Structure formats: C-alpha cells, structure tokens
Amino acid sequence: MNKKEAIIERIQSAVARLLGAASVDRIVIDRSLVSQGMDSLANVSLYNWLGQETGVYIPLVDLLQGLSIETIATLVYNELNKK
C-alpha cells in the first residue's frame, strides 16, 4: 500500500465513524461526501480530524462543497509532499 492509499483508508474510516456507517466499505471514495450523507457538522468534524491527524487544513468551504475522499486524500498527499 502506498502513502496515498493509506491516507484514503484513514479518511474513509474517519468518515464511516462520523456517518455511523455499519462498514467502511459502504463509504464510496470517489463519490461526493455530501451525497453520502455528510452534513455541515460532520464536515466540521472531518476538518478538525484532518488537521489534527495530518497537519493539513483543507478550507472548510471546500469540504462543504462535497469533495470526495479521493479528492481530499490527493489534497492532503500533495500538501504533505510539499513539507
């Protein structure tokens, strides 16, 4: 597993917990999180979790627009590689 795949898995697990999903497999990585049930409060929690876990703060307004896990992971991966 490469670094980006590991980031995807961590975000997918966090989203599954936030949404109360029975299984992480129910969270589709290439679909908008908003379309999967993420509301504004869950997005704020994800924003905080991402910042604490990775040190990368994706603008909250971007998260609220309904990015996919794949897109979020790419943004995090790219930021981590700049450091």
C-alpha positions as CSV (number, residue, x, y, z in Angstrom):
1,M,0.0,0.0,0.0
2,N,1.4,3.4,-1.0
3,K,1.1,6.6,1.1
4,K,-1.9,8.0,-0.8
5,E,-3.8,4.7,-0.4
6,A,-3.1,4.8,3.4
7,I,-4.4,8.4,3.5
8,I,-7.5,7.3,1.6
9,E,-8.1,4.4,4.1
10,R,-7.7,6.6,7.1
11,I,-10.1,9.2,5.8
12,Q,-12.6,6.6,4.7
13,S,-12.5,5.1,8.3
14,A,-13.0,8.5,9.8
15,V,-15.9,9.3,7.5
16,A,-17.5,5.9,8.3
17,R,-17.3,6.7,12.0
18,L,-18.7,10.2,11.5
19,L,-21.7,8.9,9.5
20,G,-22.2,5.9,11.7
21,A,-21.8,3.5,8.8
22,A,-22.0,-0.2,9.6
23,S,-19.0,-0.8,7.4
24,V,-16.2,1.2,6.0
25,D,-17.0,-0.5,2.6
26,R,-20.3,1.5,2.5
27,I,-18.3,4.7,2.1
28,V,-17.5,5.2,-1.6
29,I,-14.2,7.0,-2.1
30,D,-15.0,8.6,-5.5
31,R,-18.4,10.0,-4.6
32,S,-19.2,13.3,-3.0
33,L,-19.3,13.1,0.8
34,V,-22.4,15.3,0.8
35,S,-24.2,12.8,-1.5
36,Q,-23.3,10.1,1.1
37,G,-24.9,12.0,4.0
38,M,-22.2,14.3,5.3
39,D,-23.8,17.4,6.8
40,S,-22.1,20.6,7.9
41,L,-21.5,19.4,11.4
42,A,-19.9,16.2,10.1
43,N,-17.7,18.2,7.7
44,V,-16.5,20.4,10.6
45,S,-15.6,17.3,12.5
46,L,-13.7,16.0,9.4
47,Y,-11.9,19.3,9.0
48,N,-10.8,19.2,12.7
49,W,-9.8,15.5,12.4
50,L,-7.8,16.1,9.2
51,G,-5.9,19.0,10.8
52,Q,-5.1,17.0,14.0
53,E,-4.1,13.8,12.2
54,T,-2.2,15.2,9.2
55,G,-1.5,18.9,9.9
56,V,-3.3,19.8,6.7
57,Y,-6.2,22.1,6.9
58,I,-8.4,21.9,3.8
59,P,-10.6,25.0,3.6
60,L,-13.9,24.2,5.3
61,V,-15.8,25.8,2.4
62,D,-14.2,23.2,0.0
63,L,-15.3,20.4,2.3
64,L,-18.8,21.8,2.4
65,Q,-19.0,21.7,-1.4
66,G,-18.9,18.0,-1.2
67,L,-15.4,16.8,-2.2
68,S,-14.9,13.0,-2.5
69,I,-12.5,11.1,-0.2
70,E,-10.2,10.6,-3.2
71,T,-10.0,14.3,-3.8
72,I,-9.4,15.1,-0.1
73,A,-6.7,12.4,0.0
74,T,-5.0,13.9,-3.1
75,L,-5.0,17.4,-1.5
76,V,-3.6,16.0,1.8
77,Y,-1.0,13.9,0.0
78,N,0.1,16.9,-2.1
79,E,0.4,19.2,0.9
80,L,2.4,16.6,2.9
81,N,4.8,16.2,0.0
82,K,5.5,20.0,0.0
83,K,6.8,19.8,3.5
